[in-house]
């Protein structure tokens, strides 16, 4: 199915190790692919309920973050909003999962909610206060990129790599962990 307005939102707190994988993923896609006008990329971080407007203003919303499924590190899951709500908050263990479920439940009362797809990856560590990704999660990030690109293709958007540059996950993580003064002059690097 083709959608006119699609939002790709990466969620998670980069201060808690693997919890920030959604933020790193959307920045990686933004840096390495040509982004069409119909796609809005949002580093949602810990914006929580303020992201609800995207659920109501976009036709398709793809949210990427960590999941708490009882599965090996790097396991990727993809659920529609209906599947997320049917599973309820009883199996949701992280703050992000609970918050997303609550937002979906609230938005489902409105007629103008877009189609929401939640893509999650099982992390190794979301407790330690540390910027970056554990080596085991970093190793699985290309699979998460592939799952996200597939969901975008299924939504009518095929992204193509840029030819002029390649930015690695390590470079993106370093930029978040070690911001430089010149980066503050161009805040678009962090949005």
N, C-alpha and C positions, 0 to 999 in steps of 0.2 A: 504494500500500500504506500502511496506517496502522500506526504504531508507538506503543507505550505510553510508552516513555522515549526521548527524543531529546536528544542533546547537540550543541550548536553551539559549536565550538572555534575561536577565532582565534589563529593562531600567528605568531610573528615578533618580532624585536627592534626596539623602537621607537627605539633609539639609532642604527640604521643606515638612516636615511631611509625608502625605500619598503619595506624589510623588515618594518616594523611594520603594514603594511596590514591584515593579519588581525585584529590587536588593535583597530585603529581601527574596522574593520567591525563586529565583534561589539558594541562599545560603542555604535556608532551605532544598531544594531538594538535594543539594550537600552533606549536612551534615547528612541527614537522609535516603538516599537511596544508593544502590550500583549502580554505574554509569558504563555502558559498554563502551568499547573503541570507539564504533561508535557514541557516544554522547559527544559533547563538550558543557560544561556549561560556559557561559560568563556573568559576572556581568558587563553589558554594561554601567551602570550609565548614565553619560552625554557624552559618547564618540561620539555620533552623527554620522557624515558622515564617521568616521573611521570604523564603523561597516559594511560599504558597502562591504568590501571584503568578509565577511561571506555570503552575498547574492549571491556572484559569485562563491565561493569555496565550498559551501555545497549544498547537494541535497534538504534538507529541513531545513528551518529556522523558529523557533517558537519564537516570540517576545512577552514578557509579560510586561505590564505597565499600567498606568492609562488611562482612557478614559473620554471623556467629553459628553457622551450621556445624554440627558435629562431623567434621570431615578433615582430611589432611590439608595442611597449609598449601595455599595456591588453588584450592578447589573453587571453581567459578560457578555461580548460579545466576539464572535470569528468570525473573518473575514479573508478571503483569500486576497492575494495581489490584485486580480482583483476587489473584492468588495471594498477594501480600495480606489483603484484608481478610480473606478466608482462613489463612493460617493464624491470624490474630496476634496479639501482642504477647501471648503466653510463651511463644518460642523465641521471641525477640530478646536478646540479651544486652545489646549495646544501646547507648543513648541515641545514636543515629537511627538505629532500626526502630526503636519505640517512637521517636519523633516522626519519622517518615510514615509509619503506620497511622499515627494520630492525624497527620496532615491529610493523608488519603481519605481517612474516615470523614473528616470535616469537609473536605472538598467534594466528596461523593454526594453530598446533599445539594450541591449546586449543579445546574444543568450544563454549565459551560466548562466542565473539567476535561482537559485533554487526556489522551492515552498515555499512561505512565508505565514505564518499564524500569525495573530495578535490577541492576547488574552488581553482584557482590563477589568479593573474593575473600576466602578465609585467611586471616592474618596469622602471623606468629606471635607478635607482641604489640598490644595496644595500651600497655600499662606504663612501661618505662618512659620517662620524660626525656625524649631524645629526637632531634630532627633526623629524618632519613628513613630508609627502609631496611629491614633485616635482609641479609643475603638471600635467604630462602624465598622471601616475597619478591625481592628485586628480580630474581631468576624467573619468576612466573609473570612478571609484568607484560612481556610480549603477548602472552596468551590473553591477558585482560584487554590489551589494545585490540587484538583480533576479535574478541567477543564484542567489543564496543563498535568496531568498524562494521561487523556483520549486522548488528542491530540498526546502525545507521543505514546500511544498504537495504535492509528489510523495510526501512522507513522512506526509501526513495532517494537517499543521499549517498553517493559514492565519493569518497575522499581520495585524492591523489597526492602522493608525496611531493613536497617541494624539491626542486632540483638544486637550489642555491645553497641549502644548508641542511645539516643533520645535527640535531641536538639530542644528546643522550639523557637517559633518566638521571644518571649521576650528575650531569651538568645542571639539570633542573633542580634536583635536590640541593645541590651546593648553593645555587642562587637563592633558594628559600632560606637555607640555614645561615647563609653569610651575606645578607643584603649589603650592598655598597651605596654610598651616598649618592652617586650618580643615578642609581635605580630609583631613588625617591623623587628625582626630577621627572622621571617617566613612570608614573604610577600604573600605567596600563600594563606593565610587566607583571603586576601582582593582581590584576583584576580578571 
